Amino acid sequence: MYFKAIQRTDHTSWYDGKTKWKVGKVVRVRKPDRTTEPCGRGIHLALTILDAVKYQGGPSEYIEVEPVGRVWAQDNTKVRATGARMVRMLEQGEIDTLAGFKLWEANHPVNPLLLRAD
């Protein structure tokens, strides 16, 4: 199981703001770096949900992904592959369980000044 953090508003990659993630869709990179270095041109997939958090740029949704094509490199936080397929969107309870704390709440802040008093 691999993970990615994606933008909450439109489900695009944080990296480029353009790559759209949808269940079943395969995302590929043209001309991946053919090195064994973990960083480089390719699709990066986090090994844990907290590794995915490191690469987000703001409030995120989390998805399960699987590598497609060749896996070029790996380190202790990620793999770099030619492509990836989105398996599914992770649910709130599962996100929190995988993280070991209330990660979903941390990524979906509520401004108490905007709440309606009943």
C-alpha positions in Angstrom: 0.0 0.0 0.0 1.3 3.4 -1.0 0.0 6.9 -0.4 -0.3 10.4 -1.8 -1.5 13.6 -0.4 -3.5 15.6 -2.9 -5.2 19.0 -2.9 -8.4 18.9 -1.0 -10.3 21.4 -3.3 -9.7 19.8 -6.7 -7.9 16.5 -6.2 -4.8 17.6 -8.1 -1.1 16.9 -7.2 0.6 19.3 -4.9 3.7 19.1 -7.2 2.2 20.7 -10.3 -1.4 21.7 -9.4 -2.5 20.1 -12.7 -2.3 16.3 -12.4 -5.9 15.2 -11.6 -6.3 12.0 -9.5 -9.4 9.9 -10.0 -10.2 6.3 -8.9 -8.8 3.9 -11.4 -7.0 6.5 -13.4 -3.3 5.9 -14.3 -0.9 8.9 -14.1 2.4 8.5 -16.0 5.4 10.6 -16.4 7.2 11.0 -19.7 10.9 10.3 -19.7 11.5 9.3 -16.1 15.0 9.6 -14.7 16.6 6.2 -15.3 18.7 6.4 -12.1 18.5 4.5 -8.8 18.3 7.8 -6.9 15.0 8.1 -5.0 14.5 11.8 -6.0 14.1 12.6 -9.7 11.6 12.7 -12.5 8.9 10.1 -11.8 5.8 9.6 -9.7 6.6 9.6 -6.0 4.6 7.3 -3.8 4.9 7.5 0.0 5.4 4.4 2.0 3.3 5.6 5.0 0.5 8.2 5.4 2.9 10.4 7.5 5.5 10.2 4.7 2.8 11.6 2.3 2.2 14.5 4.8 5.7 15.7 4.2 5.0 16.5 0.6 1.7 18.3 1.0 1.4 22.1 0.6 -1.8 22.7 2.6 -5.1 20.9 3.6 -5.1 17.6 1.9 -7.0 14.5 1.1 -5.2 11.2 1.1 -5.3 8.5 -1.5 -4.1 4.9 -1.8 -2.1 4.4 -5.0 -0.2 1.5 -6.6 2.8 1.8 -8.9 2.4 1.2 -12.6 5.3 0.4 -14.8 8.8 0.3 -13.5 9.8 1.3 -10.0 13.1 3.1 -10.5 14.2 3.8 -7.0 13.2 3.6 -3.3 14.4 5.1 0.0 13.0 4.8 3.5 10.0 7.2 2.8 9.0 6.8 -0.9 9.3 4.9 -4.2 9.8 6.6 -7.6 7.9 4.9 -10.4 7.0 5.5 -14.1 3.4 5.8 -13.1 0.7 5.2 -10.5 -3.0 4.2 -10.4 -5.3 5.7 -7.8 -6.9 2.8 -5.9 -9.2 4.8 -3.6 -9.8 7.8 -1.5 -9.0 7.1 2.2 -11.8 7.7 4.8 -11.4 9.9 7.9 -11.2 7.1 10.4 -8.7 5.2 8.4 -6.5 8.2 7.9 -6.5 8.8 11.7 -5.7 5.2 12.4 -2.9 5.0 9.9 -1.4 8.3 11.3 -1.9 7.4 15.0 -3.5 10.7 15.7 -6.4 12.9 14.4 -4.7 13.8 11.1 -8.0 14.3 9.3 -9.0 17.0 11.8 -5.6 18.6 11.6 -6.0 18.9 7.8 -9.6 20.1 7.9 -9.5 23.0 10.4 -12.7 24.7 11.5 -12.8 28.5 12.2 -14.9 28.7 15.4 -15.8 32.3 14.5 -17.7 31.1 11.4 -19.8 28.5 13.4 -23.5 29.4 13.9 -24.6 29.7 17.5 -27.9 27.9 18.1 
